[in-house]
Amino acid sequence: MSFVRHFLLAIQFFTRIPVTGRLADWVGYSPEMLRASAAHFPGVGWVVGLPAAVVFAGVWWVLPAQPATPWVAALLSTVFSVLLTGAFHEDGLADLSDGLGGSAHRERALEIMKDSRIGSFGAIALVLALLTKVAVLALIAQTGGAAIAAVALFVSHVTSRLMPLFVIHTLPHVGDTPQSKSKPLAESIGRGALLIGVLWWALAMALVVVLLPTVQWMLAVLGALLGLVWMWRLLQRRLQGFTGDGLGATQQVCEIGFLLALAMTLPAVAP
């Protein structure tokens, strides 16, 4: 029952899916529970990635076979996932970009990140990230087909939500902790929580390896890992730790890294 409660709490915290009424009363809440729910971050990737993949495949199926169809499917599935999460991670990417781009000084950067208004660095990062995701997903659909693109969309959501767990596990929480939404994550999660997250991810991978050779999926995961390493070094060097915005930005970068690496493994199509 604790497993189910923590999973539902993760859905409540990381998505806009309503967990209300008697169900919310049964789930309960405490900072310790929210910290434990972080282990189910990749499980939230299932909840977001599966319906987003269905939207992609559905749009592809109902539209005529035209060159623009992959782009429309990629765009609408991205819109769906953003609505489902309330742009939770995209907001983190924008805030982190504003902070790190707005000042080279750690304390000032953290102060800028608390401002709810979006600045030029955040706007640029957000637009480029969304455009990159849509473009790469459309490219995967054009080279590998709709089924591969839909499955890649699903797995990218799960994989990219595993990566921030390693940031939480290895870096300290920084910033204005009493007012931070990520305050319950300030204490490092343990190996047990990491294991749960890895199991969520491994189950997703086991379901999709039949569609492409395992080596291609592993290269896609490598792309996400490279995104993780880059974000870990950036957070450690500039902030000496992580914030909630940093975790959201890590998810976004790793999602792009996964899709981009997978696209590079697919065969080229003659113009």
Number of C-alpha atoms within 10 A of each C-alpha: 7 11 13 12 20 23 23 23 24 23 23 18 20 20 21 15 16 12 16 11 8 9 12 15 10 10 19 14 13 10 12 12 18 21 20 23 24 29 29 29 27 30 28 26 24 22 18 25 25 20 18 26 28 17 21 29 21 15 18 22 13 9 13 10 10 9 10 12 19 26 21 17 27 30 19 16 26 22 16 19 21 19 15 18 19 15 17 18 21 23 19 24 28 28 32 28 26 26 26 22 15 17 14 12 12 16 14 13 22 22 13 22 25 17 12 10 11 17 17 13 18 25 17 14 19 22 12 12 19 17 14 15 22 23 17 21 30 25 21 27 24 20 16 18 13 22 17 20 28 28 21 24 28 24 29 29 31 31 30 29 28 30 27 25 25 17 26 24 17 15 18 17 23 17 22 14 14 9 9 17 13 21 19 19 24 20 14 18 19 14 12 11 19 19 12 19 23 21 17 21 25 14 11 21 19 10 11 17 14 9 11 12 10 14 11 17 22 16 18 28 24 17 21 30 20 17 22 25 16 14 22 24 14 16 21 15 11 16 22 15 20 26 29 24 25 26 25 23 27 28 30 25 23 31 29 25 24 28 28 22 21 25 25 15 15 14 10 11 8 5 3
